[in-house]
């Protein structure tokens, strides 16, 4: 699965290889002789391993990254697919609310990728998709 991310600071796109936490530990000596009351600090930094077109691995802060697409499908399209498939629980009312409309999907005949029925060109293989209604009009 290929996840494309945008580095918000530079505007460059990268492939996301993985995420994790970088741990750090630092010790700074006290102002009195350096050993009486040293200051110690440790923690974790959320980072992600990414690579550019040259294949070089770089580590970046996750706060500086934004997911653009997953497997060639834009994030907004993915959310369009899952909208209405999951139940939203309203805590105050104590009841379930589901969305009425579920988007329709079809498999691309060229590469078998699931695509929204409104898409004219498959993002996976580039095949021009024609709906059944358009075919009947011909």
matplotlib code that plots the C-alpha trace (Angstrom):
import matplotlib.pyplot as plt

x = [0.0, 1.5, 0.7, 1.7, 2.3, 2.8, 5.6, 3.7, 6.9, 8.5, 5.5, 7.3, 5.6, 7.1, 6.1, 5.3, 7.4, 6.4, 5.7, 7.0, 8.4, 11.9, 13.0, 15.4, 17.2, 19.2, 21.1, 22.4, 24.7, 23.8, 25.4, 27.3, 30.2, 28.1, 27.3, 25.4, 21.9, 21.9, 18.7, 17.5, 14.8, 13.4, 10.4, 9.2, 9.0, 6.4, 8.3, 7.8, 10.2, 9.6, 11.4, 11.5, 12.0, 15.7, 14.8, 16.7, 15.1, 14.4, 12.8, 10.2, 8.0, 4.5, 3.0, 4.6, 3.1, -0.4, -1.7, -2.6, -3.5, -3.5, -3.0, -3.6, -6.9, -7.2, -8.1, -11.3, -12.5, -11.7, -13.8, -16.5, -16.6, -16.8, -19.3, -22.5, -21.0, -20.3, -22.7, -22.4, -23.3, -24.8, -23.8, -26.3, -29.3, -28.1, -29.2, -27.6, -27.7, -26.8, -26.5, -29.2, -27.2, -24.4, -22.2, -22.2, -19.0, -18.0, -14.9, -12.8, -12.9, -9.2, -7.5, -10.4, -9.9, -12.9, -13.8, -16.8, -19.4, -19.1, -15.4, -14.8, -11.2, -9.8, -7.0, -5.3, -4.9, -6.3, -9.1, -12.0, -15.1, -18.5, -21.6, -24.4, -26.7, -24.3, -23.9, -27.7, -27.9, -25.5]
y = [0.0, 3.3, 6.4, 9.7, 12.6, 16.3, 18.0, 21.1, 23.1, 22.6, 21.6, 18.4, 15.1, 11.9, 8.2, 7.3, 4.3, 4.2, 6.1, 5.8, 7.7, 8.9, 8.8, 11.3, 11.7, 14.8, 15.8, 19.3, 19.9, 22.3, 25.7, 24.5, 22.4, 20.5, 17.5, 18.7, 19.1, 18.0, 18.5, 15.4, 15.3, 12.5, 12.0, 10.9, 12.7, 11.6, 11.1, 9.4, 7.7, 9.0, 8.8, 11.0, 10.0, 9.4, 6.7, 8.4, 7.8, 10.9, 11.3, 14.1, 15.3, 13.9, 17.3, 18.6, 15.9, 15.6, 12.5, 13.2, 9.8, 6.1, 3.6, 6.3, 7.4, 10.9, 11.1, 12.9, 10.1, 7.5, 9.4, 9.7, 5.9, 5.3, 8.1, 6.5, 3.0, 3.5, 4.3, 7.6, 7.3, 10.4, 10.4, 13.0, 11.4, 7.8, 6.6, 5.7, 7.9, 6.6, 8.5, 7.8, 7.9, 5.4, 6.2, 3.6, 1.8, -0.5, -2.5, -1.2, -3.8, -3.1, -3.5, -4.6, -1.5, -0.3, 3.2, 5.5, 5.1, 8.9, 8.6, 8.8, 7.6, 4.8, 6.2, 2.8, 2.0, 5.1, 3.3, 5.5, 4.2, 4.4, 3.8, 1.5, 4.5, 6.1, 2.9, 2.5, 6.0, 5.1]
z = [0.0, -1.1, 1.1, -0.4, 2.1, 1.7, 3.7, 4.7, 5.3, 1.9, -0.2, -1.4, -1.7, -0.3, 0.2, 3.8, 4.9, 8.5, 11.7, 15.2, 18.1, 18.5, 22.1, 23.6, 26.8, 27.8, 30.8, 31.4, 34.3, 37.1, 37.3, 40.5, 39.4, 36.9, 39.1, 42.1, 40.6, 37.0, 35.0, 33.3, 30.6, 28.4, 26.1, 22.7, 19.4, 16.8, 13.6, 10.2, 7.8, 4.3, 1.0, -2.1, -5.7, -5.1, -2.5, 0.3, 3.7, 5.8, 9.2, 9.6, 12.4, 11.8, 12.6, 9.4, 7.2, 5.6, 3.8, 0.2, -1.2, -0.4, -3.3, -5.8, -4.3, -2.8, 0.9, 0.2, -2.1, 0.6, 3.1, 0.5, 0.3, 4.0, 4.7, 5.8, 6.3, 10.0, 12.7, 14.6, 18.3, 19.8, 23.4, 24.6, 22.9, 23.5, 20.1, 16.8, 13.7, 10.3, 7.1, 4.5, 1.3, 0.6, -2.4, -5.2, -6.2, -9.0, -10.0, -12.8, -15.6, -16.4, -13.0, -10.7, -8.4, -6.5, -7.7, -7.1, -9.9, -10.6, -11.6, -15.4, -15.4, -13.2, -10.9, -11.0, -14.7, -16.5, -18.2, -19.2, -17.4, -18.9, -16.8, -17.8, -18.3, -20.7, -22.6, -23.0, -24.4, -27.2]

ax = plt.figure().add_subplot(projection="3d")
ax.plot(x, y, z, "-o")
ax.set_aspect("equal")
plt.show()
